[in-house]
Amino acid sequence: MANLKGNKSNILDFYTKKELINKYFKQNLSFRDLSKTYNISYSTVRRMCLDWEVYGDESLISKTGKHNKHNEKIRTNSKDPKDKKIAELNKN
């Protein structure tokens, strides 16, 4: 659901997410309590905790922004010319 006009989304950094995870697993706080404390949705808290159980700390790293454009992965079968240039540069 999109934010209403004038409301800002709360994007948490890695350490805040880690703190949230620790509170859930060590202090047995509910998803509802954590969502109110950190001012994020219930489903976001639930997804972060469940993803952390499966994927660990890697799931808490933000994957948005230009610095993660290709996530350091090279697609060799891509038809995009940018991907081919990146593959050529990495070969050399």
N, CA, C and O atoms as a CHARMM CRD file, in Angstrom:
* protein
*
  368
    1    1 MET  N      0.83600  -1.16500   0.00000 PROA 1      0.00000
    2    1 MET  CA     0.00000   0.00000   0.00000 PROA 1      0.00000
    3    1 MET  C      0.88800   1.23700   0.00000 PROA 1      0.00000
    4    1 MET  O      1.85800   1.30500   0.75400 PROA 1      0.00000
    5    2 ALA  N      0.57600   2.17000  -0.80400 PROA 2      0.00000
    6    2 ALA  CA     1.36300   3.39400  -0.91400 PROA 2      0.00000
    7    2 ALA  C      1.10200   4.30300   0.28100 PROA 2      0.00000
    8    2 ALA  O      0.05400   4.23300   0.92300 PROA 2      0.00000
    9    3 ASN  N      2.07800   5.15300   0.56000 PROA 3      0.00000
   10    3 ASN  CA     1.92100   6.12600   1.63700 PROA 3      0.00000
   11    3 ASN  C      0.95200   7.21800   1.21100 PROA 3      0.00000
   12    3 ASN  O      0.88900   7.58000   0.03600 PROA 3      0.00000
   13    4 LEU  N      0.20400   7.73500   2.16600 PROA 4      0.00000
   14    4 LEU  CA    -0.66200   8.87000   1.90000 PROA 4      0.00000
   15    4 LEU  C      0.19800  10.10900   1.69600 PROA 4      0.00000
   16    4 LEU  O      1.34100  10.16400   2.15000 PROA 4      0.00000
   17    5 LYS  N     -0.34900  11.08600   1.02400 PROA 5      0.00000
   18    5 LYS  CA     0.39800  12.29800   0.73500 PROA 5      0.00000
   19    5 LYS  C      0.88800  12.93200   2.03800 PROA 5      0.00000
   20    5 LYS  O      0.11400  13.12800   2.97500 PROA 5      0.00000
   21    6 GLY  N      2.16800  13.24500   2.08400 PROA 6      0.00000
   22    6 GLY  CA     2.75400  13.86200   3.26400 PROA 6      0.00000
   23    6 GLY  C      3.36100  12.87200   4.23600 PROA 6      0.00000
   24    6 GLY  O      4.10100  13.27600   5.13300 PROA 6      0.00000
   25    7 ASN  N      3.07100  11.58700   4.08700 PROA 7      0.00000
   26    7 ASN  CA     3.65500  10.57600   4.96400 PROA 7      0.00000
   27    7 ASN  C      4.91800  10.03600   4.33600 PROA 7      0.00000
   28    7 ASN  O      4.99500   9.85300   3.12200 PROA 7      0.00000
   29    8 LYS  N      5.90200   9.78500   5.16600 PROA 8      0.00000
   30    8 LYS  CA     7.17800   9.30200   4.68100 PROA 8      0.00000
   31    8 LYS  C      7.33000   7.83000   5.06100 PROA 8      0.00000
   32    8 LYS  O      6.94900   7.42800   6.16000 PROA 8      0.00000
   33    9 SER  N      7.88200   7.03900   4.16400 PROA 9      0.00000
   34    9 SER  CA     8.08800   5.63500   4.48300 PROA 9      0.00000
   35    9 SER  C      9.29000   5.49400   5.40200 PROA 9      0.00000
   36    9 SER  O     10.23100   6.28500   5.33700 PROA 9      0.00000
   37   10 ASN  N      9.25000   4.50100   6.24200 PROA 10     0.00000
   38   10 ASN  CA    10.34800   4.24700   7.16100 PROA 10     0.00000
   39   10 ASN  C     11.21300   3.13700   6.60100 PROA 10     0.00000
   40   10 ASN  O     10.82600   1.96900   6.60600 PROA 10     0.00000
   41   11 ILE  N     12.38100   3.50900   6.12100 PROA 11     0.00000
   42   11 ILE  CA    13.32000   2.52700   5.61000 PROA 11     0.00000
   43   11 ILE  C     14.37400   2.31900   6.68600 PROA 11     0.00000
   44   11 ILE  O     15.08000   3.25400   7.06300 PROA 11     0.00000
   45   12 LEU  N     14.47400   1.10300   7.17100 PROA 12     0.00000
   46   12 LEU  CA    15.37600   0.79500   8.27000 PROA 12     0.00000
   47   12 LEU  C     16.74500   0.38500   7.74100 PROA 12     0.00000
   48   12 LEU  O     16.84200  -0.26200   6.69800 PROA 12     0.00000
   49   13 ASP  N     17.79000   0.75600   8.44800 PROA 13     0.00000
   50   13 ASP  CA    19.13000   0.33300   8.06000 PROA 13     0.00000
   51   13 ASP  C     19.40000  -1.07600   8.59500 PROA 13     0.00000
   52   13 ASP  O     18.59500  -1.63100   9.34200 PROA 13     0.00000
   53   14 PHE  N     20.51900  -1.63300   8.21200 PROA 14     0.00000
   54   14 PHE  CA    20.85500  -3.02000   8.54800 PROA 14     0.00000
   55   14 PHE  C     20.84400  -3.25200  10.05400 PROA 14     0.00000
   56   14 PHE  O     20.29400  -4.24900  10.52200 PROA 14     0.00000
   57   15 TYR  N     21.44800  -2.33900  10.81900 PROA 15     0.00000
   58   15 TYR  CA    21.59000  -2.54300  12.26700 PROA 15     0.00000
   59   15 TYR  C     20.24700  -2.43600  12.98600 PROA 15     0.00000
   60   15 TYR  O     20.02200  -3.12500  13.98100 PROA 15     0.00000
   61   16 THR  N     19.36800  -1.59200  12.49900 PROA 16     0.00000
   62   16 THR  CA    18.03800  -1.49400  13.08000 PROA 16     0.00000
   63   16 THR  C     17.23500  -2.75700  12.79100 PROA 16     0.00000
   64   16 THR  O     16.49500  -3.24000  13.64800 PROA 16     0.00000
   65   17 LYS  N     17.38500  -3.28900  11.57900 PROA 17     0.00000
   66   17 LYS  CA    16.71200  -4.54700  11.23800 PROA 17     0.00000
   67   17 LYS  C     17.23500  -5.68500  12.10400 PROA 17     0.00000
   68   17 LYS  O     16.46500  -6.53100  12.55900 PROA 17     0.00000
   69   18 LYS  N     18.55100  -5.70300  12.33100 PROA 18     0.00000
   70   18 LYS  CA    19.16300  -6.74000  13.16000 PROA 18     0.00000
   71   18 LYS  C     18.63400  -6.63800  14.59600 PROA 18     0.00000
   72   18 LYS  O     18.36900  -7.65400  15.23900 PROA 18     0.00000
   73   19 GLU  N     18.48600  -5.41300  15.08700 PROA 19     0.00000
   74   19 GLU  CA    17.93900  -5.17800  16.42300 PROA 19     0.00000
   75   19 GLU  C     16.50500  -5.69800  16.50500 PROA 19     0.00000
   76   19 GLU  O     16.12600  -6.32700  17.49300 PROA 19     0.00000
   77   20 LEU  N     15.71300  -5.43600  15.47400 PROA 20     0.00000
   78   20 LEU  CA    14.33700  -5.90500  15.41100 PROA 20     0.00000
   79   20 LEU  C     14.28800  -7.43300  15.45300 PROA 20     0.00000
   80   20 LEU  O     13.47900  -8.01400  16.17700 PROA 20     0.00000
   81   21 ILE  N     15.15000  -8.07100  14.68000 PROA 21     0.00000
   82   21 ILE  CA    15.21200  -9.54300  14.64200 PROA 21     0.00000
   83   21 ILE  C     15.56100 -10.09100  16.02800 PROA 21     0.00000
   84   21 ILE  O     14.94500 -11.04800  16.49900 PROA 21     0.00000
   85   22 ASN  N     16.54800  -9.48000  16.67200 PROA 22     0.00000
   86   22 ASN  CA    16.94300  -9.93300  18.01500 PROA 22     0.00000
   87   22 ASN  C     15.81200  -9.79100  19.01500 PROA 22     0.00000
   88   22 ASN  O     15.61700 -10.66700  19.85800 PROA 22     0.00000
   89   23 LYS  N     15.06500  -8.70200  18.93400 PROA 23     0.00000
   90   23 LYS  CA    13.93200  -8.51100  19.85000 PROA 23     0.00000
   91   23 LYS  C     12.87100  -9.56900  19.62200 PROA 23     0.00000
   92   23 LYS  O     12.25400 -10.04600  20.57400 PROA 23     0.00000
   93   24 TYR  N     12.65300  -9.93900  18.37300 PROA 24     0.00000
   94   24 TYR  CA    11.63700 -10.94900  18.08500 PROA 24     0.00000
   95   24 TYR  C     12.05400 -12.31900  18.62000 PROA 24     0.00000
   96   24 TYR  O     11.26300 -12.99500  19.27900 PROA 24     0.00000
   97   25 PHE  N     13.28300 -12.72800  18.34100 PROA 25     0.00000
   98   25 PHE  CA    13.69600 -14.07700  18.71300 PROA 25     0.00000
   99   25 PHE  C     14.14700 -14.20500  20.16800 PROA 25     0.00000
  100   25 PHE  O     13.92600 -15.25300  20.77500 PROA 25     0.00000
  101   26 LYS  N     14.76700 -13.17900  20.74600 PROA 26     0.00000
  102   26 LYS  CA    15.29400 -13.29400  22.10800 PROA 26     0.00000
  103   26 LYS  C     14.32600 -12.78900  23.16400 PROA 26     0.00000
  104   26 LYS  O     14.25900 -13.35000  24.25800 PROA 26     0.00000
  105   27 GLN  N     13.57000 -11.73400  22.85300 PROA 27     0.00000
  106   27 GLN  CA    12.64800 -11.18000  23.83500 PROA 27     0.00000
  107   27 GLN  C     11.20800 -11.62700  23.59000 PROA 27     0.00000
  108   27 GLN  O     10.30400 -11.26000  24.34000 PROA 27     0.00000
  109   28 ASN  N     11.00100 -12.40700  22.55400 PROA 28     0.00000
  110   28 ASN  CA     9.68300 -12.95400  22.20500 PROA 28     0.00000
  111   28 ASN  C      8.61000 -11.87700  22.05900 PROA 28     0.00000
  112   28 ASN  O      7.47300 -12.06600  22.49100 PROA 28     0.00000
  113   29 LEU  N      8.97000 -10.75300  21.45200 PROA 29     0.00000
  114   29 LEU  CA     7.97700  -9.72500  21.15200 PROA 29     0.00000
  115   29 LEU  C      7.19900 -10.14800  19.91200 PROA 29     0.00000
  116   29 LEU  O      7.72900 -10.84400  19.04600 PROA 29     0.00000
  117   30 SER  N      5.96100  -9.73100  19.83300 PROA 30     0.00000
  118   30 SER  CA     5.11500 -10.11800  18.69900 PROA 30     0.00000
  119   30 SER  C      5.39300  -9.22600  17.49200 PROA 30     0.00000
  120   30 SER  O      5.98600  -8.15400  17.61200 PROA 30     0.00000
  121   31 PHE  N      4.95200  -9.69400  16.33200 PROA 31     0.00000
  122   31 PHE  CA     5.07700  -8.90100  15.11000 PROA 31     0.00000
  123   31 PHE  C      4.32300  -7.57600  15.28700 PROA 31     0.00000
  124   31 PHE  O      4.77700  -6.52800  14.82900 PROA 31     0.00000
  125   32 ARG  N      3.18900  -7.63700  15.94400 PROA 32     0.00000
  126   32 ARG  CA     2.36000  -6.44200  16.14800 PROA 32     0.00000
  127   32 ARG  C      3.09200  -5.40800  17.00000 PROA 32     0.00000
  128   32 ARG  O      3.10800  -4.22400  16.66200 PROA 32     0.00000
  129   33 ASP  N      3.69700  -5.84800  18.10200 PROA 33     0.00000
  130   33 ASP  CA     4.42900  -4.92500  18.97200 PROA 33     0.00000
  131   33 ASP  C      5.61000  -4.30200  18.23900 PROA 33     0.00000
  132   33 ASP  O      5.86100  -3.10300  18.36600 PROA 33     0.00000
  133   34 LEU  N      6.33000  -5.10600  17.47900 PROA 34     0.00000
  134   34 LEU  CA     7.48700  -4.59400  16.74300 PROA 34     0.00000
  135   34 LEU  C      7.06100  -3.62700  15.64200 PROA 34     0.00000
  136   34 LEU  O      7.75000  -2.64100  15.37900 PROA 34     0.00000
  137   35 SER  N      5.93000  -3.90400  14.99800 PROA 35     0.00000
  138   35 SER  CA     5.47500  -3.00100  13.94000 PROA 35     0.00000
  139   35 SER  C      5.10900  -1.64100  14.51500 PROA 35     0.00000
  140   35 SER  O      5.35000  -0.61900  13.87300 PROA 35     0.00000
  141   36 LYS  N      4.53400  -1.60800  15.70500 PROA 36     0.00000
  142   36 LYS  CA     4.20700  -0.33200  16.34400 PROA 36     0.00000
  143   36 LYS  C      5.46900   0.38800  16.81100 PROA 36     0.00000
  144   36 LYS  O      5.57000   1.60700  16.67300 PROA 36     0.00000
  145   37 THR  N      6.42400  -0.34800  17.35700 PROA 37     0.00000
  146   37 THR  CA     7.66000   0.24900  17.86300 PROA 37     0.00000
  147   37 THR  C      8.46500   0.89300  16.74800 PROA 37     0.00000
  148   37 THR  O      8.95600   2.01000  16.90700 PROA 37     0.00000
  149   38 TYR  N      8.60700   0.20300  15.61800 PROA 38     0.00000
  150   38 TYR  CA     9.43900   0.68500  14.51900 PROA 38     0.00000
  151   38 TYR  C      8.63900   1.44100  13.44900 PROA 38     0.00000
  152   38 TYR  O      9.20400   1.90100  12.45700 PROA 38     0.00000
  153   39 ASN  N      7.33700   1.56500  13.65400 PROA 39     0.00000
  154   39 ASN  CA     6.45500   2.28600  12.73900 PROA 39     0.00000
  155   39 ASN  C      6.53000   1.74000  11.30600 PROA 39     0.00000
  156   39 ASN  O      6.62400   2.49500  10.33800 PROA 39     0.00000
  157   40 ILE  N      6.48500   0.41800  11.20400 PROA 40     0.00000
  158   40 ILE  CA     6.41800  -0.25300   9.90900 PROA 40     0.00000
  159   40 ILE  C      5.26900  -1.25700   9.95800 PROA 40     0.00000
  160   40 ILE  O      4.74600  -1.54700  11.03400 PROA 40     0.00000
  161   41 SER  N      4.88200  -1.77600   8.82900 PROA 41     0.00000
  162   41 SER  CA     3.71500  -2.66000   8.79600 PROA 41     0.00000
  163   41 SER  C      4.00700  -4.02900   9.39800 PROA 41     0.00000
  164   41 SER  O      5.14700  -4.49100   9.44800 PROA 41     0.00000
  165   42 TYR  N      2.93300  -4.65200   9.85000 PROA 42     0.00000
  166   42 TYR  CA     2.98700  -5.99600  10.40700 PROA 42     0.00000
  167   42 TYR  C      3.61200  -6.96200   9.40500 PROA 42     0.00000
  168   42 TYR  O      4.46300  -7.77800   9.75900 PROA 42     0.00000
  169   43 SER  N      3.17500  -6.85700   8.14500 PROA 43     0.00000
  170   43 SER  CA     3.65300  -7.79500   7.12900 PROA 43     0.00000
  171   43 SER  C      5.14200  -7.61000   6.85400 PROA 43     0.00000
  172   43 SER  O      5.83200  -8.58000   6.54100 PROA 43     0.00000
  173   44 THR  N      5.64800  -6.38500   6.96500 PROA 44     0.00000
  174   44 THR  CA     7.07200  -6.14500   6.76200 PROA 44     0.00000
  175   44 THR  C      7.88100  -6.80300   7.86900 PROA 44     0.00000
  176   44 THR  O      8.90000  -7.43900   7.60200 PROA 44     0.00000
  177   45 VAL  N      7.43400  -6.65300   9.10400 PROA 45     0.00000
  178   45 VAL  CA     8.12700  -7.27700  10.23800 PROA 45     0.00000
  179   45 VAL  C      8.10700  -8.78900  10.09200 PROA 45     0.00000
  180   45 VAL  O      9.13000  -9.44700  10.28600 PROA 45     0.00000
  181   46 ARG  N      6.96100  -9.33900   9.75400 PROA 46     0.00000
  182   46 ARG  CA     6.81700 -10.78800   9.60300 PROA 46     0.00000
  183   46 ARG  C      7.73800 -11.31700   8.50000 PROA 46     0.00000
  184   46 ARG  O      8.41400 -12.33200   8.66900 PROA 46     0.00000
  185   47 ARG  N      7.75000 -10.59800   7.35600 PROA 47     0.00000
  186   47 ARG  CA     8.58400 -11.02400   6.23300 PROA 47     0.00000
  187   47 ARG  C     10.07100 -10.97200   6.59700 PROA 47     0.00000
  188   47 ARG  O     10.83200 -11.87700   6.25500 PROA 47     0.00000
  189   48 MET  N     10.48100  -9.90000   7.29600 PROA 48     0.00000
  190   48 MET  CA    11.89500  -9.79000   7.68400 PROA 48     0.00000
  191   48 MET  C     12.30500 -10.93800   8.59600 PROA 48     0.00000
  192   48 MET  O     13.37400 -11.52300   8.41700 PROA 48     0.00000
  193   49 CYS  N     11.46300 -11.26500   9.57100 PROA 49     0.00000
  194   49 CYS  CA    11.79500 -12.33200  10.51800 PROA 49     0.00000
  195   49 CYS  C     11.82600 -13.70300   9.84200 PROA 49     0.00000
  196   49 CYS  O     12.72800 -14.50200  10.09500 PROA 49     0.00000
  197   50 LEU  N     10.85500 -13.96900   8.99500 PROA 50     0.00000
  198   50 LEU  CA    10.81300 -15.26300   8.31400 PROA 50     0.00000
  199   50 LEU  C     11.95000 -15.40000   7.29900 PROA 50     0.00000
  200   50 LEU  O     12.54000 -16.47300   7.17000 PROA 50     0.00000
  201   51 ASP  N     12.25700 -14.32000   6.58000 PROA 51     0.00000
  202   51 ASP  CA    13.37200 -14.35000   5.63400 PROA 51     0.00000
  203   51 ASP  C     14.69500 -14.53200   6.36200 PROA 51     0.00000
  204   51 ASP  O     15.58200 -15.22800   5.86800 PROA 51     0.00000
  205   52 TRP  N     14.83800 -13.91300   7.53300 PROA 52     0.00000
  206   52 TRP  CA    16.08300 -14.03500   8.28400 PROA 52     0.00000
  207   52 TRP  C     16.30300 -15.48000   8.73400 PROA 52     0.00000
  208   52 TRP  O     17.43600 -15.95900   8.75200 PROA 52     0.00000
  209   53 GLU  N     15.22800 -16.16900   9.09500 PROA 53     0.00000
  210   53 GLU  CA    15.34800 -17.57300   9.49800 PROA 53     0.00000
  211   53 GLU  C     15.89800 -18.42900   8.36200 PROA 53     0.00000
  212   53 GLU  O     16.68000 -19.34900   8.60000 PROA 53     0.00000
  213   54 VAL  N     15.50000 -18.13500   7.14900 PROA 54     0.00000
  214   54 VAL  CA    15.90900 -18.93000   5.99400 PROA 54     0.00000
  215   54 VAL  C     17.25700 -18.48300   5.43900 PROA 54     0.00000
  216   54 VAL  O     18.13100 -19.31500   5.19500 PROA 54     0.00000
  217   55 TYR  N     17.43800 -17.16300   5.23400 PROA 55     0.00000
  218   55 TYR  CA    18.59900 -16.65800   4.52000 PROA 55     0.00000
  219   55 TYR  C     19.65600 -15.99500   5.40200 PROA 55     0.00000
  220   55 TYR  O     20.75200 -15.70600   4.92300 PROA 55     0.00000
  221   56 GLY  N     19.36000 -15.75200   6.66400 PROA 56     0.00000
  222   56 GLY  CA    20.33000 -15.14000   7.56700 PROA 56     0.00000
  223   56 GLY  C     20.47100 -13.64300   7.34300 PROA 56     0.00000
  224   56 GLY  O     19.56000 -12.99800   6.82300 PROA 56     0.00000
  225   57 ASP  N     21.61900 -13.09000   7.73700 PROA 57     0.00000
  226   57 ASP  CA    21.85700 -11.64900   7.68200 PROA 57     0.00000
  227   57 ASP  C     21.80700 -11.08800   6.26600 PROA 57     0.00000
  228   57 ASP  O     21.52800  -9.90300   6.08500 PROA 57     0.00000
  229   58 GLU  N     22.06800 -11.90100   5.27800 PROA 58     0.00000
  230   58 GLU  CA    22.04500 -11.43600   3.89000 PROA 58     0.00000
  231   58 GLU  C     20.66000 -10.91800   3.49200 PROA 58     0.00000
  232   58 GLU  O     20.54800 -10.04700   2.63000 PROA 58     0.00000
  233   59 SER  N     19.61400 -11.44800   4.11300 PROA 59     0.00000
  234   59 SER  CA    18.26400 -11.00800   3.77600 PROA 59     0.00000
  235   59 SER  C     17.96800  -9.60400   4.29900 PROA 59     0.00000
  236   59 SER  O     17.01100  -8.97200   3.85000 PROA 59     0.00000
  237   60 LEU  N     18.76500  -9.10800   5.23400 PROA 60     0.00000
  238   60 LEU  CA    18.53400  -7.78200   5.81700 PROA 60     0.00000
  239   60 LEU  C     19.21800  -6.66700   5.04100 PROA 60     0.00000
  240   60 LEU  O     18.97700  -5.49100   5.31600 PROA 60     0.00000
  241   61 ILE  N     20.06000  -7.00900   4.08700 PROA 61     0.00000
  242   61 ILE  CA    20.79200  -6.01200   3.31800 PROA 61     0.00000
  243   61 ILE  C     19.87100  -5.42700   2.25300 PROA 61     0.00000
  244   61 ILE  O     19.21500  -6.16000   1.51200 PROA 61     0.00000
  245   62 SER  N     19.83100  -4.10600   2.18600 PROA 62     0.00000
  246   62 SER  CA    18.99000  -3.42900   1.21200 PROA 62     0.00000
  247   62 SER  C     19.50400  -3.68600  -0.19900 PROA 62     0.00000
  248   62 SER  O     20.70900  -3.63600  -0.44700 PROA 62     0.00000
  249   63 LYS  N     18.60000  -3.95800  -1.10500 PROA 63     0.00000
  250   63 LYS  CA    18.98500  -4.24100  -2.48400 PROA 63     0.00000
  251   63 LYS  C     18.48000  -3.16100  -3.42800 PROA 63     0.00000
  252   63 LYS  O     18.34000  -3.39000  -4.62900 PROA 63     0.00000
  253   64 THR  N     18.20800  -1.98000  -2.87800 PROA 64     0.00000
  254   64 THR  CA    17.74300  -0.87100  -3.69800 PROA 64     0.00000
  255   64 THR  C     18.88800   0.08600  -3.96300 PROA 64     0.00000
  256   64 THR  O     19.88200   0.08800  -3.23800 PROA 64     0.00000
  257   65 GLY  N     18.75600   0.88200  -4.97900 PROA 65     0.00000
  258   65 GLY  CA    19.76200   1.89400  -5.26400 PROA 65     0.00000
  259   65 GLY  C     20.66800   1.50300  -6.41000 PROA 65     0.00000
  260   65 GLY  O     20.65500   0.36200  -6.87100 PROA 65     0.00000
  261   66 LYS  N     21.45200   2.46000  -6.86200 PROA 66     0.00000
  262   66 LYS  CA    22.31400   2.24300  -8.01400 PROA 66     0.00000
  263   66 LYS  C     23.51100   1.35400  -7.70100 PROA 66     0.00000
  264   66 LYS  O     24.03500   0.69000  -8.59500 PROA 66     0.00000
  265   67 HSD  N     23.94800   1.33200  -6.45300 PROA 67     0.00000
  266   67 HSD  CA    25.13200   0.55500  -6.12100 PROA 67     0.00000
  267   67 HSD  C     24.91500  -0.94500  -6.26100 PROA 67     0.00000
  268   67 HSD  O     25.89000  -1.69500  -6.31500 PROA 67     0.00000
  269   68 ASN  N     23.68400  -1.40000  -6.32000 PROA 68     0.00000
  270   68 ASN  CA    23.38800  -2.82700  -6.46500 PROA 68     0.00000
  271   68 ASN  C     22.73100  -3.12200  -7.80800 PROA 68     0.00000
  272   68 ASN  O     21.91200  -4.03500  -7.91500 PROA 68     0.00000
  273   69 LYS  N     23.09000  -2.35300  -8.82900 PROA 69     0.00000
  274   69 LYS  CA    22.38700  -2.44600 -10.10600 PROA 69     0.00000
  275   69 LYS  C     22.33500  -3.87600 -10.65200 PROA 69     0.00000
  276   69 LYS  O     21.27100  -4.33300 -11.06800 PROA 69     0.00000
  277   70 HSD  N     23.44700  -4.57300 -10.65600 PROA 70     0.00000
  278   70 HSD  CA    23.46200  -5.94500 -11.15900 PROA 70     0.00000
  279   70 HSD  C     23.80300  -6.94600 -10.07300 PROA 70     0.00000
  280   70 HSD  O     23.99100  -8.13100 -10.35100 PROA 70     0.00000
  281   71 ASN  N     23.88400  -6.47700  -8.83800 PROA 71     0.00000
  282   71 ASN  CA    24.19900  -7.35100  -7.70800 PROA 71     0.00000
  283   71 ASN  C     25.47400  -8.15600  -7.93600 PROA 71     0.00000
  284   71 ASN  O     25.60100  -9.29000  -7.47400 PROA 71     0.00000
  285   72 GLU  N     26.42100  -7.54500  -8.66100 PROA 72     0.00000
  286   72 GLU  CA    27.72500  -8.15900  -8.92100 PROA 72     0.00000
  287   72 GLU  C     27.61800  -9.46200  -9.70600 PROA 72     0.00000
  288   72 GLU  O     28.57600 -10.23400  -9.74500 PROA 72     0.00000
  289   73 LYS  N     26.48900  -9.71700 -10.32200 PROA 73     0.00000
  290   73 LYS  CA    26.30900 -10.93700 -11.11000 PROA 73     0.00000
  291   73 LYS  C     26.34900 -10.57700 -12.58500 PROA 73     0.00000
  292   73 LYS  O     25.85100  -9.52900 -12.99600 PROA 73     0.00000
  293   74 ILE  N     26.93800 -11.44100 -13.35900 PROA 74     0.00000
  294   74 ILE  CA    27.05200 -11.21200 -14.79500 PROA 74     0.00000
  295   74 ILE  C     26.09500 -12.15700 -15.50400 PROA 74     0.00000
  296   74 ILE  O     26.08800 -13.36400 -15.26200 PROA 74     0.00000
  297   75 ARG  N     25.29400 -11.58000 -16.38000 PROA 75     0.00000
  298   75 ARG  CA    24.37800 -12.40000 -17.16500 PROA 75     0.00000
  299   75 ARG  C     25.00300 -12.59000 -18.53700 PROA 75     0.00000
  300   75 ARG  O     25.00300 -11.66400 -19.34900 PROA 75     0.00000
  301   76 THR  N     25.52200 -13.74500 -18.80000 PROA 76     0.00000
  302   76 THR  CA    26.23900 -13.97600 -20.04700 PROA 76     0.00000
  303   76 THR  C     25.30500 -14.19800 -21.23000 PROA 76     0.00000
  304   76 THR  O     25.70300 -13.95700 -22.36900 PROA 76     0.00000
  305   77 ASN  N     24.09000 -14.64500 -21.00000 PROA 77     0.00000
  306   77 ASN  CA    23.15800 -14.93000 -22.09300 PROA 77     0.00000
  307   77 ASN  C     22.21900 -13.77900 -22.37800 PROA 77     0.00000
  308   77 ASN  O     21.28200 -13.92700 -23.16200 PROA 77     0.00000
  309   78 SER  N     22.45100 -12.63800 -21.76000 PROA 78     0.00000
  310   78 SER  CA    21.56300 -11.49300 -21.91400 PROA 78     0.00000
  311   78 SER  C     21.73400 -10.83900 -23.28400 PROA 78     0.00000
  312   78 SER  O     22.82900 -10.82100 -23.84600 PROA 78     0.00000
  313   79 LYS  N     20.63400 -10.30500 -23.81100 PROA 79     0.00000
  314   79 LYS  CA    20.68700  -9.58400 -25.08100 PROA 79     0.00000
  315   79 LYS  C     20.93600  -8.09900 -24.86500 PROA 79     0.00000
  316   79 LYS  O     21.12000  -7.35500 -25.82800 PROA 79     0.00000
  317   80 ASP  N     20.94500  -7.66700 -23.62200 PROA 80     0.00000
  318   80 ASP  CA    21.17500  -6.25700 -23.30000 PROA 80     0.00000
  319   80 ASP  C     22.64400  -5.91300 -23.54100 PROA 80     0.00000
  320   80 ASP  O     23.51900  -6.58500 -22.99500 PROA 80     0.00000
  321   81 PRO  N     22.94000  -4.89300 -24.33700 PROA 81     0.00000
  322   81 PRO  CA    24.33400  -4.54400 -24.63500 PROA 81     0.00000
  323   81 PRO  C     25.12600  -4.13000 -23.40100 PROA 81     0.00000
  324   81 PRO  O     26.34200  -4.31900 -23.36500 PROA 81     0.00000
  325   82 LYS  N     24.47000  -3.57300 -22.39300 PROA 82     0.00000
  326   82 LYS  CA    25.17200  -3.19600 -21.16600 PROA 82     0.00000
  327   82 LYS  C     25.74800  -4.42600 -20.46500 PROA 82     0.00000
  328   82 LYS  O     26.87000  -4.39300 -19.95800 PROA 82     0.00000
  329   83 ASP  N     24.97300  -5.50600 -20.44200 PROA 83     0.00000
  330   83 ASP  CA    25.44100  -6.72900 -19.80400 PROA 83     0.00000
  331   83 ASP  C     26.63300  -7.31900 -20.55300 PROA 83     0.00000
  332   83 ASP  O     27.54900  -7.85600 -19.93000 PROA 83     0.00000
  333   84 LYS  N     26.62900  -7.22400 -21.87600 PROA 84     0.00000
  334   84 LYS  CA    27.73700  -7.75400 -22.65600 PROA 84     0.00000
  335   84 LYS  C     29.00800  -6.95400 -22.40500 PROA 84     0.00000
  336   84 LYS  O     30.09300  -7.53100 -22.33900 PROA 84     0.00000
  337   85 LYS  N     28.89200  -5.62700 -22.26300 PROA 85     0.00000
  338   85 LYS  CA    30.05700  -4.79800 -21.97100 PROA 85     0.00000
  339   85 LYS  C     30.63400  -5.13400 -20.60400 PROA 85     0.00000
  340   85 LYS  O     31.85200  -5.20700 -20.44200 PROA 85     0.00000
  341   86 ILE  N     29.77900  -5.33700 -19.63800 PROA 86     0.00000
  342   86 ILE  CA    30.23400  -5.68700 -18.29100 PROA 86     0.00000
  343   86 ILE  C     30.93700  -7.02900 -18.30200 PROA 86     0.00000
  344   86 ILE  O     31.96400  -7.19800 -17.64500 PROA 86     0.00000
  345   87 ALA  N     30.39100  -7.99200 -19.04600 PROA 87     0.00000
  346   87 ALA  CA    31.01200  -9.31400 -19.13500 PROA 87     0.00000
  347   87 ALA  C     32.38300  -9.21600 -19.78800 PROA 87     0.00000
  348   87 ALA  O     33.32200  -9.87900 -19.34900 PROA 87     0.00000
  349   88 GLU  N     32.51400  -8.39100 -20.83800 PROA 88     0.00000
  350   88 GLU  CA    33.80800  -8.22600 -21.50900 PROA 88     0.00000
  351   88 GLU  C     34.82300  -7.57300 -20.58600 PROA 88     0.00000
  352   88 GLU  O     35.98400  -7.98200 -20.55900 PROA 88     0.00000
  353   89 LEU  N     34.41200  -6.57600 -19.83700 PROA 89     0.00000
  354   89 LEU  CA    35.32800  -5.89400 -18.91900 PROA 89     0.00000
  355   89 LEU  C     35.80300  -6.83200 -17.80700 PROA 89     0.00000
  356   89 LEU  O     36.96200  -6.76400 -17.39700 PROA 89     0.00000
  357   90 ASN  N     34.93200  -7.69200 -17.32500 PROA 90     0.00000
  358   90 ASN  CA    35.30800  -8.60400 -16.25800 PROA 90     0.00000
  359   90 ASN  C     36.20800  -9.73900 -16.73900 PROA 90     0.00000
  360   90 ASN  O     36.94900 -10.31800 -15.94400 PROA 90     0.00000
  361   91 LYS  N     36.15300 -10.06000 -18.01900 PROA 91     0.00000
  362   91 LYS  CA    37.02500 -11.10600 -18.56300 PROA 91     0.00000
  363   91 LYS  C     38.47300 -10.63200 -18.60300 PROA 91     0.00000
  364   91 LYS  O     39.40100 -11.41000 -18.38500 PROA 91     0.00000
  365   92 ASN  N     38.65000  -9.34300 -18.88400 PROA 92     0.00000
  366   92 ASN  CA    40.01900  -8.79300 -19.00400 PROA 92     0.00000
  367   92 ASN  C     40.64100  -8.56200 -17.70100 PROA 92     0.00000
  368   92 ASN  O     41.78300  -8.10600 -17.63400 PROA 92     0.00000
